[in-house]
Amino acid sequence: MFVCICERVRECEVRSVIRAGARCEESVGEACGAGTGCGSCLDRICDLIDEEKTDTLVAIAA
């Protein structure tokens, strides 16, 4: 599924750059281009950052 239509960035790419250390919309944009066009995907990028953060915390706790 595409997260960013403007830059043709898929969800798996965004998740990958978050797992590699991107912690805000700007760093995701620098890494893969998502969110650097019209900006309508920025909320979704934030959601993915939060999801990945939660997944990481759950994994650490387990």
C-alpha positions as CSV (number, residue, x, y, z in Angstrom):
1,M,0.0,0.0,0.0
2,F,1.3,3.5,-0.8
3,V,1.7,5.9,2.1
4,C,2.9,8.8,-0.1
5,I,1.3,9.0,-3.6
6,C,3.4,12.0,-4.6
7,E,6.7,10.2,-4.2
8,R,5.4,6.7,-4.7
9,V,6.6,5.5,-1.3
10,R,5.1,2.3,0.1
11,E,4.3,1.5,3.7
12,C,7.0,-1.1,3.9
13,E,9.6,1.5,2.8
14,V,8.4,3.9,5.5
15,R,8.5,1.2,8.2
16,S,12.0,0.2,7.1
17,V,13.4,3.8,7.5
18,I,11.6,4.1,10.9
19,R,13.2,0.8,12.0
20,A,16.6,2.2,10.8
21,G,16.3,5.2,13.0
22,A,13.9,7.8,11.6
23,R,11.9,9.3,14.5
24,C,10.0,12.2,12.9
25,E,8.3,13.1,9.7
26,E,11.3,15.1,8.5
27,S,13.8,12.3,8.9
28,V,11.4,9.9,7.2
29,G,11.2,12.4,4.3
30,E,15.0,12.7,4.1
31,A,15.4,9.0,4.0
32,C,12.8,8.0,1.5
33,G,11.0,11.1,0.2
34,A,7.6,10.4,1.9
35,G,5.9,13.5,3.1
36,T,7.9,15.9,0.9
37,G,5.2,16.5,-1.7
38,C,1.7,17.8,-0.8
39,G,1.9,16.7,2.8
40,S,-1.4,14.9,3.0
41,C,0.4,11.7,4.1
42,L,2.1,13.3,7.2
43,D,-0.6,12.1,9.6
44,R,-0.1,8.5,8.3
45,I,3.6,8.8,8.7
46,C,3.1,9.9,12.3
47,D,0.8,6.9,12.9
48,L,3.5,4.6,11.5
49,I,6.2,6.1,13.7
50,D,3.9,5.6,16.7
51,E,3.1,2.0,15.7
52,E,6.7,1.1,15.2
53,K,7.6,2.7,18.5
54,T,4.9,0.7,20.3
55,D,6.0,-2.5,18.5
56,T,9.6,-1.9,19.6
57,L,8.6,-1.3,23.2
58,V,6.5,-4.5,23.3
59,A,9.3,-6.5,21.8
60,I,11.8,-5.2,24.4
61,A,9.3,-5.9,27.3
62,A,8.8,-9.5,26.1
